[in-house]
């Protein structure tokens, strides 16, 4: 019985090491340091260290070398991963390259970089941005619409004036368009719009 338990723990450990190795190698290949070749080389080295640890666990040979090497590589990956910082200074697609932000002065809110693209097709458009100031004292109503996709945990949120959203969603539903067509129409709206 003891032999069975020991073997089971080794196999379970091998599966855990394999999963961690897959995650780490993928992380290095996609966002690792250096250029494309460097990232792939680092991912391969990490993958080989993980594979050696898996083989050592399964065969119960070379554990004294393979596991410390893998543990050291795992610590290095953890330190690198923990040091990553999110950045908006990347090569984004044009339609999401500029973030909107707001400045508040009392009851006046100015939203900067409001997207107002002129779409001819989904991929053919003219980018346009503007700033818009809103007086919160004059705000009498608004809508928050959540368009869910890929399950209940992921949604696009749209904030807008009651009449604009109601006419847009109502037209889509009344014309018999499926929900994804209505959500695509909502997604084409600028985040904030004054017309």
Secondary structure, 3 states (H helix, E strand, C coil): CHHHHHHHHHHHHHHHHHHHHHHHHHHHHHHCCCCHHHHHHHHHHHHHHHHHHHHHHHHCCCHHHHHHHHHHHHHHHHHHHHHCCCCCCCCCCHHHCCCCEEEEECCEEEEEEEECCEECCCCCEECCEEEEEEEHHHCCCCEEEEEECCCCCCEEEEEECHHHHHHHHHHHHHCCCCHHHHHHHHHCCCCCCCC
